[in-house]
Amino acid sequence: METIPKAKEVDERDVTTMLYCEENEEYYSTVDDFAEDFMYNHSELFDALGIRPTRLWVASEEKIHIDADEIVLDACSVLGEDTEYVCDNDSLQKLLDDWCEEQTATTTYYPCYKEYVVVNWDKYIEEG
């Protein structure tokens, strides 16, 4: 696999998000999770092609967010002129932020290609 210019190798211990395998387009919590999945579910496919992924890309994380200013602007668009300026957007934003924080399964991950973790296959495959 070709290294993306300026991509930086990082230690897995420093990763706080998911890891992305470009070859099978899957996300993993750890290199161990990836290696186990690869050996049990993808090894025949990759062995046939002679490919064994050597790095996992650190993913960027996107969480749900709702903008109070946009909501107030939209809600006030049919009201009198400048009504959006007399609303308490800050308290609404706090309420929305708290609500977003309570939501589960709303985080999305995207491959970042700025940082990667090396897969040390010697740790997982016994040399014959």
LUMLO-41017 format. One record per residue (C-alpha): residue in one letter; chain; x, y, z. Coordinates in pm, whole numbers, plus 32768, in hexadecimal, padded with zeros to 4 digits. Example, Ala and Ser with C-alpha at 12.3 -4.5 7.8 and 13.67 -1.06 7.14 Angstrom:
BEGIN
[node "A"; "A"; [84CE; 7E3E; 830C]],
[node "S"; "A"; [8557; 7F96; 82CA]],
This chain:
BEGIN
[node "M"; "A"; [8000; 8000; 8000]],
[node "E"; "A"; [8082; 8156; 7FA8]],
[node "T"; "A"; [80B9; 8242; 80CC]],
[node "I"; "A"; [7FF9; 8387; 80B8]],
[node "P"; "A"; [80FB; 84A3; 80AC]],
[node "K"; "A"; [8133; 8544; 8200]],
[node "A"; "A"; [8068; 8439; 82B8]],
[node "K"; "A"; [80F8; 83FC; 8410]],
[node "E"; "A"; [8120; 82B1; 84C6]],
[node "V"; "A"; [808D; 82BC; 8627]],
[node "D"; "A"; [8087; 81CB; 874A]],
[node "E"; "A"; [7F3C; 8118; 877B]],
[node "R"; "A"; [7F3C; 8184; 88E9]],
[node "D"; "A"; [7F18; 82ED; 8873]],
[node "V"; "A"; [7DE5; 82A7; 879C]],
[node "T"; "A"; [7C98; 8312; 8834]],
[node "T"; "A"; [7BB6; 82BF; 870D]],
[node "M"; "A"; [7B7E; 819F; 861A]],
[node "L"; "A"; [7C7B; 8109; 8528]],
[node "Y"; "A"; [7C27; 80D9; 83B8]],
[node "C"; "A"; [7CA0; 7FC3; 82D3]],
[node "E"; "A"; [7CA3; 8041; 816E]],
[node "E"; "A"; [7CBB; 7EE5; 80D6]],
[node "N"; "A"; [7B73; 7E61; 8162]],
[node "E"; "A"; [7AD0; 7FB3; 81AF]],
[node "E"; "A"; [7A8C; 7F58; 831C]],
[node "Y"; "A"; [7ABB; 8012; 8464]],
[node "Y"; "A"; [7B56; 7F7A; 859E]],
[node "S"; "A"; [7B82; 7FDF; 8708]],
[node "T"; "A"; [7CE0; 7F4A; 8722]],
[node "V"; "A"; [7DED; 7EA6; 864E]],
[node "D"; "A"; [7DA1; 7D61; 870A]],
[node "D"; "A"; [7C33; 7D75; 869A]],
[node "F"; "A"; [7CA7; 7DAE; 8535]],
[node "A"; "A"; [7DA0; 7C8C; 8538]],
[node "E"; "A"; [7C9D; 7B9B; 85C5]],
[node "D"; "A"; [7B99; 7C05; 84C2]],
[node "F"; "A"; [7C97; 7BF3; 83A9]],
[node "M"; "A"; [7D12; 7A96; 8404]],
[node "Y"; "A"; [7BB4; 7A05; 842F]],
[node "N"; "A"; [7AE4; 7AC0; 832E]],
[node "H"; "A"; [7BC4; 7B50; 821F]],
[node "S"; "A"; [7D02; 7A7E; 8209]],
[node "E"; "A"; [7C96; 79AF; 80DA]],
[node "L"; "A"; [7C3F; 7AE4; 8012]],
[node "F"; "A"; [7D82; 7B92; 8068]],
[node "D"; "A"; [7E5A; 7A59; 8048]],
[node "A"; "A"; [7DD3; 7A26; 7EE6]],
[node "L"; "A"; [7E3B; 7B89; 7E8F]],
[node "G"; "A"; [7F7F; 7B7A; 7F51]],
[node "I"; "A"; [7F1B; 7CA5; 8022]],
[node "R"; "A"; [7F43; 7CC8; 8198]],
[node "P"; "A"; [7EF0; 7E24; 821C]],
[node "T"; "A"; [801D; 7EC2; 82C2]],
[node "R"; "A"; [7F78; 7FF8; 8354]],
[node "L"; "A"; [7E2D; 806D; 83E0]],
[node "W"; "A"; [7DCA; 81D6; 83B3]],
[node "V"; "A"; [7D5F; 82A4; 84DF]],
[node "A"; "A"; [7BF9; 8313; 84A1]],
[node "S"; "A"; [7B69; 846A; 84DA]],
[node "E"; "A"; [7A2F; 847A; 85AA]],
[node "E"; "A"; [78F2; 853E; 8566]],
[node "K"; "A"; [77E9; 855F; 8674]],
[node "I"; "A"; [7686; 85DF; 865F]],
[node "H"; "A"; [7667; 8759; 8687]],
[node "I"; "A"; [753D; 8842; 8669]],
[node "D"; "A"; [7577; 89B6; 8641]],
[node "A"; "A"; [748E; 8A92; 8712]],
[node "D"; "A"; [74D6; 8BC7; 863D]],
[node "E"; "A"; [7458; 8B16; 8504]],
[node "I"; "A"; [731E; 8A9B; 85B7]],
[node "V"; "A"; [72CC; 8BF5; 863F]],
[node "L"; "A"; [730F; 8C9B; 84F0]],
[node "D"; "A"; [7228; 8BA4; 8442]],
[node "A"; "A"; [7119; 8BC1; 854E]],
[node "C"; "A"; [7121; 8D3C; 8542]],
[node "S"; "A"; [7129; 8D5C; 83C8]],
[node "V"; "A"; [6FAF; 8D89; 83B5]],
[node "L"; "A"; [6F9D; 8E6F; 84E4]],
[node "G"; "A"; [6FE4; 8FE0; 8506]],
[node "E"; "A"; [7129; 907B; 8497]],
[node "D"; "A"; [7255; 9039; 857C]],
[node "T"; "A"; [7198; 8F46; 8661]],
[node "E"; "A"; [72B9; 8E50; 864C]],
[node "Y"; "A"; [7391; 8F4E; 8706]],
[node "V"; "A"; [72B8; 8F56; 8840]],
[node "C"; "A"; [72B6; 8DDB; 8874]],
[node "D"; "A"; [7393; 8D2F; 8977]],
[node "N"; "A"; [745C; 8C54; 888C]],
[node "D"; "A"; [755F; 8BFB; 8996]],
[node "S"; "A"; [746A; 8B46; 8A7A]],
[node "L"; "A"; [73D5; 8A90; 894E]],
[node "Q"; "A"; [7533; 8A28; 88DE]],
[node "K"; "A"; [7580; 899B; 8A38]],
[node "L"; "A"; [743C; 88D3; 8A2F]],
[node "L"; "A"; [748D; 8851; 88D3]],
[node "D"; "A"; [75F4; 87FB; 8932]],
[node "D"; "A"; [757A; 8737; 8A62]],
[node "W"; "A"; [747B; 867F; 898A]],
[node "C"; "A"; [7582; 862A; 8883]],
[node "E"; "A"; [766E; 85A7; 8990]],
[node "E"; "A"; [7560; 84B8; 8A0E]],
[node "Q"; "A"; [7528; 841D; 88B7]],
[node "T"; "A"; [75CA; 82CE; 8871]],
[node "A"; "A"; [763C; 8231; 872A]],
[node "T"; "A"; [764B; 8384; 867F]],
[node "T"; "A"; [77C5; 8399; 864F]],
[node "T"; "A"; [7845; 8367; 84EE]],
[node "Y"; "A"; [79AD; 8319; 848D]],
[node "Y"; "A"; [7A6B; 8375; 8352]],
[node "P"; "A"; [7BC6; 8305; 82E2]],
[node "C"; "A"; [7CB3; 8426; 831D]],
[node "Y"; "A"; [7DF7; 83C0; 8268]],
[node "K"; "A"; [7EC9; 84A8; 8343]],
[node "E"; "A"; [7F2F; 83A6; 8449]],
[node "Y"; "A"; [7F4D; 822D; 8447]],
[node "V"; "A"; [7FA3; 810B; 852B]],
[node "V"; "A"; [808A; 7FFA; 84A8]],
[node "V"; "A"; [8007; 7E95; 84B8]],
[node "N"; "A"; [811B; 7DB8; 8545]],
[node "W"; "A"; [80B7; 7C68; 84B2]],
[node "D"; "A"; [81D1; 7BB3; 856D]],
[node "K"; "A"; [8101; 7BE3; 86A6]],
[node "Y"; "A"; [7FDB; 7B24; 860F]],
[node "I"; "A"; [806F; 7A22; 8522]],
[node "E"; "A"; [8168; 791C; 8594]],
[node "E"; "A"; [8293; 7908; 84B0]],
[node "G"; "A"; [82CC; 77A7; 8431]],
